[in-house]
Amino acid sequence: MSRTILPAAILAVVLPLLASEPPPVRIITADSSLVLVPVSVTDALGAPVTGLHMGDFQLYEDNVEQKISHFALEDTPVSVGVLFDVSGSMRHKMRESSGAVAAFLRQTNPADEFFLVEFGERARLRIPFTGDSDEIFQRVARTRPFGRTSLLDAIHVALAQMKRAQNRRKALVILSDGGDNRSRFSRGQIQEAMAESDVQLYAIGIFEQDGPAKLTPEERGGPILLSVLADRSGGRLYTVKSLDELPAVGERIGNDLRTEYVLGYSSSNDTRDGKYRHIRVRVASPREHWQTTYRRGYHQPSQ
């Protein structure tokens, strides 16, 4: 498993588009005085760093240090949307992809709930929220791929379903092998919708080395699209270049959700003005190459 390195020609086309968009944000929707911030700390190998305590963290809102009043590293229930690519290009990848979904589901909590969105020519909610993870796997295992890829539409469908979630922690898990070439919703619309949600997005990108000449512009932009959406939500993109890596990555995402620290605080700025508040989290004495991932802000409710 490795991070995708994009050719200079692709970056030259895509980076100007990114530069014209709003800066990356990771949003928490605060519906009470307590703001919760899931934080992932990993070492140089990407393994979770456990054993940290409340005093190991410092948290700032708009550059003003806040008092952390809630701290947990526990397996709390999560509402999870599985977004599964069933486009034609997945035809020879279904067995391993189904294995990745199974590996992820094995890491779940009995109190978790799930739904399944399939996306090919169209994005469809195949299974609404259920506590039966096996129902999700059985549907994925029977899927027959066809057509193009409506990834952005799938995220739109998933965010609508996530409004019915019973758990406060929410996550989308996407498994796809390319970019979007079919959706009605635009990239900007979906980025705005993600910014207004409190949902973390994790993605498994199957980016095989077929060479840029054999890929469409949408497929070449797939890694950047998934990376931007994941980063802005406080989640992560995992890229694979071999189908054999898929089950291990599915298990890794499940483990990521189980090893997050949750920091909570009540803002020292109690003005309910509907404005965006920037959050910064740091580990007081980090070791070299530790990486901290978290949502970078929230919209304060207005009166």
C-alpha positions in Angstrom: 0.0 0.0 0.0 1.3 3.4 -0.9 0.2 6.9 -1.6 -0.5 7.7 -5.3 2.2 9.9 -7.0 0.5 11.7 -9.9 2.4 12.5 -13.1 3.3 16.2 -13.6 1.1 16.5 -16.7 -2.0 15.5 -14.6 -1.0 17.9 -11.8 -0.7 20.7 -14.2 -4.3 20.3 -15.3 -5.9 19.6 -11.9 -4.0 21.8 -9.4 -5.2 25.1 -11.0 -8.8 23.8 -10.5 -8.1 23.1 -6.8 -6.5 26.5 -6.4 -9.8 28.1 -7.5 -11.8 26.3 -4.9 -12.2 27.2 -1.2 -9.4 26.1 1.1 -9.7 22.6 2.6 -12.1 22.5 5.5 -13.2 19.7 7.8 -16.5 20.5 9.4 -18.2 19.6 12.7 -21.8 20.5 13.0 -22.3 21.6 16.6 -25.9 21.0 17.7 -25.1 21.6 21.4 -22.6 23.5 23.5 -20.2 20.6 23.3 -18.1 20.4 20.2 -16.7 16.9 19.5 -13.5 16.5 17.5 -12.4 13.0 16.4 -8.6 12.9 16.2 -6.5 10.2 14.6 -2.7 10.0 15.5 -0.5 7.7 13.5 3.2 6.9 13.4 5.6 6.8 10.5 4.2 3.5 9.3 0.6 4.6 9.5 -0.2 2.6 12.6 -2.5 4.2 15.2 -0.7 5.7 18.2 -2.6 4.7 21.4 -2.0 5.4 25.0 -2.2 9.2 24.8 -4.0 11.1 27.5 -6.1 14.4 27.6 -3.0 16.3 28.8 -1.1 15.2 25.6 -3.4 17.3 23.4 -3.8 21.1 22.9 -6.9 22.4 21.1 -7.4 25.9 19.6 -10.5 27.6 18.1 -9.6 30.6 16.0 -6.2 30.6 17.6 -7.6 30.7 21.1 -6.7 27.7 23.3 -9.8 25.9 24.5 -10.2 23.8 27.6 -10.7 20.1 26.7 -13.6 18.8 28.9 -14.3 15.5 27.2 -11.7 12.9 26.2 -12.2 9.3 25.0 -10.5 6.6 23.2 -13.2 4.0 23.0 -15.1 1.9 20.5 -18.3 4.0 20.3 -21.0 3.1 17.9 -20.7 4.5 14.3 -23.3 5.0 11.6 -21.6 3.9 8.4 -22.5 4.3 4.8 -20.8 1.8 2.4 -20.5 3.3 -1.1 -19.6 0.5 -3.6 -18.5 1.1 -7.2 -20.4 -1.3 -9.5 -19.3 0.4 -12.8 -18.1 -1.8 -15.7 -14.5 -1.2 -14.9 -14.9 -3.1 -11.7 -15.9 -6.3 -13.5 -12.6 -8.2 -12.8 -12.2 -6.7 -9.3 -15.4 -7.8 -7.6 -14.1 -10.8 -5.6 -11.2 -8.8 -4.0 -13.4 -5.8 -3.5 -16.1 -7.8 -1.8 -13.3 -9.2 0.4 -12.3 -5.7 1.4 -15.9 -4.9 2.4 -16.0 -8.1 4.4 -12.7 -7.3 6.2 -14.1 -3.8 7.1 -17.3 -5.2 8.4 -15.5 -7.7 10.7 -14.1 -4.7 12.6 -17.5 -3.3 13.5 -19.3 -2.8 16.8 -22.6 -4.7 17.5 -24.2 -1.3 18.1 -23.1 0.1 14.7 -25.6 0.6 11.9 -25.0 0.5 8.1 -26.4 1.3 4.7 -25.3 0.5 1.2 -25.2 2.8 -1.8 -24.2 1.2 -5.2 -23.1 3.4 -8.0 -22.5 2.7 -11.7 -24.7 4.3 -14.4 -26.8 5.5 -11.5 -26.4 5.9 -7.7 -28.9 3.9 -5.7 -29.6 3.3 -2.1 -29.7 -0.5 -2.1 -30.0 -1.1 1.6 -31.2 1.6 4.1 -29.9 1.6 7.7 -29.6 -1.8 9.2 -27.8 -3.4 12.1 -27.1 -6.5 10.1 -23.7 -6.2 8.5 -24.0 -9.5 6.8 -26.9 -8.1 4.8 -24.6 -5.5 3.4 -21.9 -8.1 2.5 -24.4 -10.5 0.8 -25.7 -7.8 -1.4 -22.1 -6.7 -2.4 -21.1 -10.3 -3.1 -24.0 -10.7 -5.6 -23.4 -7.4 -7.5 -22.8 -7.4 -11.3 -20.9 -4.4 -12.6 -22.1 -2.3 -15.5 -21.8 1.1 -17.0 -20.0 4.3 -16.1 -19.2 5.8 -12.6 -21.6 8.2 -10.8 -19.4 8.7 -7.7 -20.5 12.3 -6.8 -24.2 11.3 -7.1 -23.5 8.4 -4.7 -22.1 10.8 -2.1 -25.2 12.9 -2.5 -27.5 9.9 -1.9 -25.4 8.8 1.1 -25.4 12.2 2.8 -29.2 12.3 2.4 -29.5 8.8 4.1 -27.0 9.8 6.8 -29.6 12.4 8.1 -31.4 9.3 9.5 -28.4 8.2 11.5 -28.9 7.1 15.1 -25.3 7.5 16.2 -23.4 10.8 16.6 -20.3 9.4 14.9 -20.8 9.1 11.2 -18.6 7.8 8.4 -18.7 7.0 4.7 -16.5 4.3 3.3 -16.1 4.4 -0.5 -14.6 1.7 -2.7 -13.9 2.7 -6.3 -11.4 2.3 -9.1 -11.7 5.7 -10.8 -13.0 9.2 -11.1 -16.5 10.4 -11.9 -17.8 10.3 -15.4 -21.6 10.1 -15.0 -22.9 12.2 -12.1 -25.5 15.0 -12.3 -24.1 16.7 -9.2 -20.9 18.7 -9.6 -17.7 18.5 -7.7 -18.4 21.9 -6.1 -21.9 20.9 -5.0 -20.7 17.8 -3.3 -17.8 19.5 -1.6 -20.2 22.1 -0.2 -22.5 19.3 1.0 -19.7 17.6 2.7 -18.6 20.8 4.3 -22.0 21.2 5.9 -22.1 17.7 7.2 -20.4 16.1 10.2 -19.4 13.0 8.3 -15.9 11.5 7.9 -15.1 10.1 4.5 -12.7 7.1 4.0 -11.9 5.9 0.6 -10.2 2.9 -1.0 -8.9 3.8 -4.4 -8.0 1.0 -6.7 -5.6 2.8 -9.0 -3.8 0.2 -11.1 -0.8 1.1 -13.3 -2.5 1.0 -16.7 -0.7 4.1 -18.0 -2.3 7.6 -18.5 -2.9 7.0 -22.2 -5.4 4.2 -21.4 -7.3 6.3 -18.8 -10.0 8.9 -19.3 -9.4 12.4 -17.8 -12.0 11.5 -15.1 -10.1 8.3 -14.2 -6.8 10.2 -14.1 -8.3 12.7 -11.7 -9.8 10.0 -9.5 -7.0 10.0 -6.9 -7.2 13.7 -6.4 -11.0 13.8 -6.2 -11.1 11.1 -3.5 -8.1 12.5 -1.7 -9.6 16.0 -1.5 -13.0 14.8 -0.3 -11.4 12.5 2.4 -8.9 15.1 3.6 -11.6 17.8 4.0 -13.8 15.5 6.1 -11.0 14.4 8.5 -10.9 10.9 6.9 -8.3 9.4 4.6 -7.7 8.0 1.2 -6.0 4.6 1.0 -4.6 3.7 -2.5 -3.9 0.3 -3.7 -2.1 -0.8 -6.9 -2.7 -4.5 -6.4 -6.0 -6.2 -5.8 -4.3 -8.5 -3.2 -4.0 -5.4 -0.9 -7.8 -4.8 -0.7 -8.8 -6.9 2.3 -6.0 -5.6 4.4 -7.0 -2.0 3.6 -10.6 -2.7 4.4 -9.5 -4.0 7.8 -7.3 -1.0 8.3 -10.2 1.4 7.8 -12.3 -0.5 10.4 -9.4 -0.3 12.8 -9.0 3.5 12.1 -12.6 4.1 13.2 -12.0 2.2 16.4 -8.8 3.9 17.5 -9.7 7.6 17.2 -9.4 9.9 20.1 -12.5 12.1 20.7 -11.9 15.5 22.2 -14.7 17.7 23.4 -14.9 21.3 24.5 -17.3 24.1 25.0 -16.2 27.2 23.0 -15.0 30.2 24.9 -16.7 32.2 22.2 -20.4 31.6 22.9 -21.7 34.0 20.2 -24.2 32.2 18.1 -23.5 33.9 14.8 -23.5 31.0 12.3 -19.9 31.7 11.4 -17.2 29.2 10.6 -14.8 28.5 13.5 -11.3 27.2 12.7 -10.0 24.3 14.8 -6.4 23.3 15.4 -5.2 20.3 17.4 -1.7 19.5 18.3 0.0 16.7 20.3 2.0 18.4 23.0 5.2 16.3 22.6 4.9 14.4 19.3 7.5 12.0 18.2 9.1 12.4 14.8 6.8 11.6 11.8 3.6 11.4 13.8 0.6 12.5 11.8 -2.5 14.0 13.3 -5.7 14.0 11.3 -8.9 15.8 12.4 -11.7 18.0 11.2 -10.5 21.5 10.9 -13.6 23.5 11.9 -17.3 23.8 12.3 -20.2 26.2 11.7 -21.4 27.8 14.9 -25.2 27.6 15.0 -27.0 30.9 14.6 -29.8 32.1 16.9 
